[in-house]
Amino acid sequence: MTASRGKRRFLLALCGALALLFAGLGVWQVERLRWKTDLIARVDARVAAEPVPLGPRDEGSRFIGRDAEYLKVRATGRFDHSRETLVDALTERGKGYWVLTPLRTADRTLLVNRGFVPTDRARAATRQAGQVAGEVAVTGLIRLTEPGGRFLRANQPATDLWYSRDVAAIARARGLAQVEPFFIDADATPNPGGLPVGGLTVVSFRNAHLVYALTWFALSALSLFGLVLTWKSSHKRG
């Protein structure tokens, strides 16, 4: 009798604890949903806005960090094609490479992802028309650096194999100084000769927080149901 009563008390406590735990997780997912919805709205506004001039380097702090990601900017300088870097890419156009080229401005260097080239046009000599000289204006989106590489595919600077756009590592490998810690994804403005192809930035955020919240709240409700059944059972048995 005492053992049975102890078991029922344990089940009551367990069901109550699970109900509270699942409810808390549901509330947390609701907060995450609000955060993600706000993030998506802010990013959409940045992408749709007019480009912001990058200005002098001492004003650059406003363009660093997640609050600046996907901000549309405009910069003027000269490309250093001799130090471009090819980064492995798989896009809607197939497999190939991103062409990352240093853009030298008056007081800094910006790494610009000029766009995509297919595997058979990776060598600069096969797309010479696109290696523009002289001063150029670049419009694009600020992107955060991608350190290390991809899952199971680490960058290999020593052999010049790149699987992610790691700004610091590329700058070291290419001997670049005063490089901003972000890169710019160039917009779809056509390059001479058609390559590289810019404007392929995918702005997409997975937002399944509502589903997660409903799942946790459902589990909380089931736990409460179990609590009620256990409580009724214990009272029937006296």
Residue, then its C-alpha position, 0 to 999 in steps of 0.5 A: m500500500t505504501a509502495s503503491r502510494g509512493k509510486r503514484r506520488f512519483l508519477l504525479a511529480l513526474c507529470g507535473a515536472l514534464a508539463l512545466l518543462f514542456a510549457g517552458l520550452g514552448v514559451w522559449q520557442v515563441e520568443r524565438l519565433r518573434w526574434k526570427t520574424d523580426l530578423i527576417a523583416r529587418v534583413d528584407a528591409r536591408v536587401a530592398a533598401e538603397p545602397v549605403p556608401l562605405g565611407p572612410r575606414d574609421e567609420g567601418s565599425r557600423f558595417i561589422g557584425r550581424d546587425a550589418e549582415y545583408l546590408k546593401v552597400r556601395a564601394t569604389g576602388r580597383f580590383d587586384h585580379s592577381r590575388e583573386t581566390l576561387v572558392d568551391a560553389l554549388t549554385e542554381r547554375g551548377k557546380g563551379y567557383w565563387v570568384l573573390t577579388p580584393l578591391r583596393t580603395a583609398d584606405r582599405t581592402l575589401l574582399v568582393n565575391r564578384g560572382f560565380v564561374p563554372t568549373d571550365r571557366a575557372r582560370a582567369a585566362t578563359r574569362q579575360a574580358g571580365q577582369v576589368a581594370g581601372e576604377v570600378a564601383v561595386t554594389g552588393l550585400i555585406r556578408l559575414t566571414e565563413p571561417g574554417g570551411r564546410f562540414l567535413r571539408a576544411n579549407q586548405p590554404a597551403t594547397d589553395l583549396w577553399y570551401s568557404r569564404d574565410v576572409a581572414a584566412i584568404a587575406r593571410a594567404r594572399g598577403l593582404a593588409q587592412v582587410e575588412p572582416f566581412f566580404i561583399d556579395a556583388d549584385a547582378t550588374p553584368n560583368p564584361g564577357g558575362l563572367p563572373v555572374g553576380g547577384l546569386t546571394v540566397v537570402s533565406f532563413r529557416n523558420a520552424h519555431l511555430v511548429y516547435a512551439l506547438t509540439w512542446f505545448a502539445l507535450s505539455a498538455l499530454s503531461l497535464f492529462g497524465l497528471v489528472l489521470t494519475w490524480k484521479s486514480s490515486h483518489k479512487r484507490g483512497 
